[in-house]
Amino acid sequence: MKNKFFLFIPLFFSFSPIANSQVDSAKAPDRYYRHNYENDFFTATDRYYTQGVYLELILPIFKKTLLAKTLIPIGSKHNKKILNYYGMSLERQGFTPKTIRHEGIFYGERPYAGVAYITHSLISIDTEKQLRLTSRINLGFMGPNLRGAEEQKGIHYALGNIQPLGWENQIENDYILNYDLFLEKGLLNTKYFEITGIGELRAGTLYSDFAMGSMIRIGWVQPYFNNLGTTRKKDVRKVQFYIYAKGKIKAVAYNATMQGGVVNRNSIYTIPAADIERLVGLAHYGIVFTYKRLGLEYSRAIISPEFKNGLTHEWGRIGINVCF
């Protein structure tokens, strides 16, 4: 499996000559670069979900890839009230036990795990019905070949922090193939206040779960279902400044970062299925500032225990959204 991550790239960047990118360019003229960095350093902890990096480009040309056919738009492509944003992203995540100072296998705790995957996505918005459907297909790997141990040790060395122990017992190499669907529906929308309902479904070799929840936004905002946060259009609010909170309850069927991969079942240590918490609560809250085509965000997340005798965990996120 070593270095096979690059075999997935041609699948994403193989383009179909019959697709017409001009249609989507007219419906969704905005292009985006989005970058999120998550770390529990912001909450003064160093456990569980400890770091995540998310890089995304949203361009009309991505409609022409072969895998774009697996993504789900809302309604008819001839409906002028529908905007379709096709994106490509690279995501990398790292997980550790509640302490990185335990030598050997830490039984009863979350195992070390590193994952990385390429995501092809479609965000389809019905501006009239206030619906947003996001479909994503994720392809990648997890395990030692991603060098998560070296990454965390390098960061700790650079910051003068203690070195983590136990990465030799991390989740073994395996493949990631996941399909995700996220549906959002506007419930209440006023000039300074919005409520949105949320439904999520993920299925595959990395995460299989279902979630429901809601989000509120308060402040000087553009309507949530008009774009992806910023826009090139000149006839909209130039400055946005608002707070938001989002909460959901998740029903968990499988989590490979704790239970090991589906194909390779040879991980040294995993959490037994009987010890996985099947109902998990997750909340995000933060503040957003945008000016014209630039958006900045700082937020915090908190998640209830994901396994028996586990702890509640928090982390922070810095995000940037650039429209061009």
C-alpha positions as CSV (number, residue, x, y, z in Angstrom):
1,M,0.0,0.0,0.0
2,K,3.0,2.3,0.4
3,N,2.8,5.4,-1.8
4,K,-0.4,4.2,-3.5
5,F,-2.3,7.3,-2.4
6,F,-1.3,8.9,-5.7
7,L,-3.2,6.2,-7.6
8,F,-6.4,7.8,-6.7
9,I,-5.5,11.2,-8.2
10,P,-6.2,10.2,-11.8
11,L,-9.8,9.2,-10.8
12,F,-10.5,12.7,-9.6
13,F,-8.7,14.6,-12.3
14,S,-9.9,12.5,-15.3
15,F,-12.3,14.7,-17.2
16,S,-15.3,13.7,-19.3
17,P,-15.5,15.5,-22.7
18,I,-19.3,15.4,-22.7
19,A,-19.8,17.5,-19.7
20,N,-20.6,21.2,-20.1
21,S,-18.9,23.3,-17.5
22,Q,-20.4,26.5,-18.9
23,V,-23.8,25.6,-17.5
24,D,-22.5,25.5,-14.0
25,S,-20.3,28.5,-14.5
26,A,-23.4,30.5,-15.3
27,K,-25.3,29.2,-12.3
28,A,-22.4,29.4,-9.8
29,P,-19.9,32.0,-11.1
30,D,-18.2,32.2,-7.7
31,R,-15.0,30.1,-7.2
32,Y,-13.6,29.4,-3.8
33,Y,-10.5,28.5,-1.9
34,R,-11.3,27.2,1.7
35,H,-8.8,26.3,4.3
36,N,-9.5,25.0,7.8
37,Y,-7.0,24.1,10.5
38,E,-8.2,22.2,13.6
39,N,-6.2,21.4,16.7
40,D,-6.9,20.7,20.4
41,F,-4.0,23.0,21.2
42,F,-6.7,25.8,21.1
43,T,-8.4,24.1,24.1
44,A,-5.2,23.3,26.0
45,T,-5.6,19.5,25.5
46,D,-3.7,16.9,23.6
47,R,-5.9,13.8,23.1
48,Y,-8.4,12.1,20.8
49,Y,-9.0,14.1,17.7
50,T,-5.8,16.2,18.0
51,Q,-5.3,17.7,14.6
52,G,-7.1,18.2,11.2
53,V,-6.1,20.0,8.0
54,Y,-8.7,20.7,5.3
55,L,-7.8,22.3,1.9
56,E,-10.5,22.8,-0.8
57,L,-10.9,24.4,-4.2
58,I,-14.3,24.9,-5.7
59,L,-14.3,25.4,-9.5
60,P,-16.9,24.8,-12.2
61,I,-14.4,22.6,-14.2
62,F,-14.6,19.9,-11.5
63,K,-18.1,19.1,-12.9
64,K,-16.2,17.4,-15.8
65,T,-14.4,14.7,-13.8
66,L,-15.5,11.1,-14.0
67,L,-16.4,10.9,-10.3
68,A,-18.6,14.0,-10.6
69,K,-21.3,11.6,-12.0
70,T,-21.5,10.0,-8.6
71,L,-22.5,13.3,-6.9
72,I,-26.2,14.3,-6.4
73,P,-27.6,17.7,-7.5
74,I,-30.9,19.1,-6.3
75,G,-33.6,19.1,-8.9
76,S,-33.2,19.9,-12.6
77,K,-30.1,21.4,-14.1
78,H,-32.3,23.8,-16.0
79,N,-33.7,25.3,-12.8
80,K,-32.2,28.8,-12.6
81,K,-32.8,28.9,-8.8
82,I,-30.3,26.1,-8.3
83,L,-26.6,26.7,-7.8
84,N,-24.1,23.8,-8.1
85,Y,-20.6,24.2,-6.6
86,Y,-18.2,21.4,-7.5
87,G,-15.1,21.0,-5.3
88,M,-11.9,19.0,-4.6
89,S,-10.3,18.8,-1.2
90,L,-7.5,17.2,0.7
91,E,-8.2,16.2,4.3
92,R,-5.8,14.8,6.9
93,Q,-6.6,13.9,10.5
94,G,-4.8,12.6,13.5
95,F,-6.0,10.8,16.7
96,T,-4.4,9.8,19.9
97,P,-5.3,8.4,23.4
98,K,-6.1,10.6,26.3
99,T,-2.4,10.9,27.1
100,I,0.6,10.5,24.9
101,R,2.9,9.5,27.8
102,H,1.7,5.9,28.1
103,E,4.2,3.4,26.8
104,G,3.0,0.2,25.1
105,I,-0.7,-0.5,24.3
106,F,-3.1,1.7,26.3
107,Y,-6.0,-0.7,26.8
108,G,-9.4,0.8,27.2
109,E,-8.3,4.0,25.4
110,R,-8.6,5.3,21.9
111,P,-5.8,4.0,19.7
112,Y,-3.4,6.2,17.7
113,A,-4.7,6.7,14.1
114,G,-3.8,8.8,11.1
115,V,-6.0,9.2,8.0
116,A,-5.8,11.2,4.7
117,Y,-8.1,11.3,1.8
118,I,-9.1,13.2,-1.3
119,T,-12.7,14.4,-1.5
120,H,-14.8,15.2,-4.5
121,S,-17.9,17.1,-3.6
122,L,-21.0,18.9,-4.9
123,I,-22.8,21.6,-2.9
124,S,-26.2,22.0,-4.6
125,I,-28.3,24.9,-3.4
126,D,-32.0,25.6,-4.1
127,T,-32.2,29.3,-3.3
128,E,-36.0,29.3,-3.6
129,K,-36.8,26.3,-1.4
130,Q,-33.9,27.1,0.9
131,L,-32.3,23.7,0.6
132,R,-28.6,22.7,0.4
133,L,-27.5,19.2,-0.4
134,T,-23.8,18.3,-0.1
135,S,-22.7,15.0,-1.6
136,R,-19.1,13.8,-1.2
137,I,-17.0,10.8,-2.2
138,N,-13.8,10.2,-0.3
139,L,-10.9,8.1,-1.3
140,G,-7.7,7.7,0.7
141,F,-5.8,5.7,3.2
142,M,-5.2,5.3,7.0
143,G,-2.3,3.9,8.8
144,P,1.5,4.1,9.4
145,N,2.3,4.8,5.7
146,L,0.9,8.3,6.2
147,R,3.6,9.0,8.7
148,G,1.3,10.4,11.4
149,A,3.8,9.5,14.1
150,E,6.6,11.5,12.4
151,E,4.3,14.4,11.9
152,Q,3.2,14.7,15.5
153,K,6.7,14.1,16.8
154,G,8.1,16.8,14.5
155,I,5.5,19.3,15.6
156,H,6.2,18.6,19.3
157,Y,9.9,18.8,18.7
158,A,9.6,22.2,17.0
159,L,7.4,23.5,19.9
160,G,9.6,22.1,22.6
161,N,6.9,19.8,23.8
162,I,7.1,16.2,25.2
163,Q,7.4,13.4,22.6
164,P,4.4,11.1,22.2
165,L,4.7,7.4,23.1
166,G,2.8,4.5,21.6
167,W,2.5,5.3,17.9
168,E,3.9,1.9,17.1
169,N,0.5,0.5,18.1
170,Q,-1.6,2.7,15.8
171,I,-4.4,1.5,13.5
172,E,-2.9,-0.5,10.6
173,N,-2.8,0.5,6.9
174,D,-6.1,0.3,5.1
175,Y,-8.1,1.9,2.4
176,I,-10.7,4.6,2.7
177,L,-13.9,4.7,0.6
178,N,-16.7,6.8,2.0
179,Y,-19.8,8.5,0.6
180,D,-21.4,11.3,2.6
181,L,-24.7,13.2,2.2
182,F,-25.5,16.4,4.2
183,L,-28.9,18.0,3.8
184,E,-29.7,21.5,5.2
185,K,-33.1,23.2,5.2
186,G,-33.9,26.8,6.1
187,L,-36.5,26.9,8.9
188,L,-36.5,30.5,9.9
189,N,-34.8,33.4,8.1
190,T,-34.9,37.0,9.2
191,K,-32.6,39.9,8.6
192,Y,-30.4,39.2,11.6
193,F,-31.4,35.7,12.7
194,E,-31.5,32.3,11.0
195,I,-32.4,28.7,12.0
196,T,-31.4,25.8,9.7
197,G,-32.3,22.1,10.1
198,I,-29.5,19.5,9.5
199,G,-29.5,15.8,8.4
200,E,-26.3,13.9,7.7
201,L,-25.5,10.4,6.5
202,R,-22.1,8.8,6.0
203,A,-21.4,5.3,4.9
204,G,-18.1,3.5,4.0
205,T,-14.9,2.1,5.3
206,L,-14.0,5.1,7.5
207,Y,-17.2,6.4,9.1
208,S,-20.7,5.0,9.0
209,D,-23.2,7.1,10.9
210,F,-26.4,9.2,10.8
211,A,-26.9,12.6,12.5
212,M,-29.6,15.2,12.9
213,G,-29.4,18.7,14.4
214,S,-29.8,22.4,13.7
215,M,-27.8,25.6,13.3
216,I,-28.5,29.2,14.3
217,R,-26.8,32.3,13.0
218,I,-27.2,35.8,14.7
219,G,-25.8,39.0,13.4
220,W,-25.2,40.8,10.1
221,V,-25.4,38.0,7.6
222,Q,-26.1,37.3,4.0
223,P,-28.9,34.7,3.5
224,Y,-27.3,31.2,4.1
225,F,-28.8,29.7,0.9
226,N,-27.6,32.4,-1.5
227,N,-23.9,31.4,-1.7
228,L,-21.0,29.7,0.2
229,G,-20.4,32.6,2.6
230,T,-18.8,35.2,0.3
231,T,-19.5,36.2,-3.3
232,R,-18.2,38.3,-6.2
233,K,-21.6,40.0,-6.6
234,K,-21.6,43.7,-5.8
235,D,-25.3,44.0,-4.9
236,V,-25.0,42.2,-1.5
237,R,-23.9,43.0,2.0
238,K,-20.1,43.7,1.9
239,V,-19.5,43.1,5.6
240,Q,-20.8,40.2,7.6
241,F,-20.2,39.7,11.3
242,Y,-22.1,37.1,13.2
243,I,-22.0,34.3,15.7
244,Y,-23.3,30.8,15.1
245,A,-24.0,27.6,17.0
246,K,-24.6,24.1,15.5
247,G,-25.5,21.0,17.4
248,K,-26.4,17.4,16.4
249,I,-26.9,13.9,17.7
250,K,-25.0,11.2,15.9
251,A,-26.0,7.5,15.7
252,V,-22.7,5.6,15.1
253,A,-22.5,2.3,13.3
254,Y,-18.8,2.2,12.6
255,N,-15.7,4.3,13.2
256,A,-12.5,2.9,11.7
257,T,-10.2,5.3,13.6
258,M,-11.3,3.4,16.8
259,Q,-12.3,0.0,15.4
260,G,-9.7,-0.5,12.7
261,G,-10.0,-0.8,8.9
262,V,-12.6,-2.9,7.1
263,V,-10.2,-4.6,4.7
264,N,-7.1,-5.0,6.9
265,R,-8.2,-6.5,10.3
266,N,-4.6,-6.9,11.6
267,S,-4.4,-3.8,13.8
268,I,-2.5,-4.5,17.0
269,Y,-5.1,-2.8,19.2
270,T,-8.6,-1.5,18.5
271,I,-11.7,-0.6,20.6
272,P,-14.2,-3.5,20.7
273,A,-17.6,-2.8,19.1
274,A,-19.3,-3.4,22.5
275,D,-17.4,-0.4,23.9
276,I,-18.3,2.1,21.1
277,E,-20.9,4.7,22.2
278,R,-23.7,4.5,19.7
279,L,-25.2,7.9,20.4
280,V,-22.8,10.9,20.4
281,G,-23.5,14.6,20.8
282,L,-21.4,17.2,18.9
283,A,-21.6,21.0,19.0
284,H,-19.8,23.8,17.2
285,Y,-19.9,27.5,18.1
286,G,-17.9,30.4,16.6
287,I,-17.6,33.8,15.2
288,V,-17.3,34.8,11.5
289,F,-16.2,38.0,9.9
290,T,-16.3,38.6,6.1
291,Y,-15.4,41.6,4.0
292,K,-16.3,41.4,0.3
293,R,-14.6,38.2,-0.9
294,L,-12.7,37.2,2.2
295,G,-14.1,35.3,5.2
296,L,-12.5,34.5,8.5
297,E,-13.7,32.2,11.2
298,Y,-12.7,31.0,14.6
299,S,-14.8,28.3,16.3
300,R,-14.7,25.7,19.0
301,A,-16.1,22.1,19.0
302,I,-17.1,19.8,21.8
303,I,-18.0,16.1,21.5
304,S,-19.4,13.7,24.1
305,P,-17.5,10.5,24.9
306,E,-17.2,8.2,21.8
307,F,-16.4,5.0,23.7
308,K,-16.9,3.4,27.1
309,N,-15.0,5.3,29.8
310,G,-13.9,8.0,27.3
311,L,-13.8,11.7,28.0
312,T,-15.6,14.7,26.6
313,H,-13.3,16.4,24.2
314,E,-12.9,19.9,22.7
315,W,-10.9,21.5,19.9
316,G,-10.6,24.8,18.1
317,R,-10.7,25.7,14.4
318,I,-9.4,28.6,12.3
319,G,-10.9,28.9,8.8
320,I,-10.4,31.1,5.8
321,N,-12.8,31.4,2.8
322,V,-11.7,33.3,-0.3
323,C,-14.0,33.9,-3.3
324,F,-12.4,34.7,-6.6
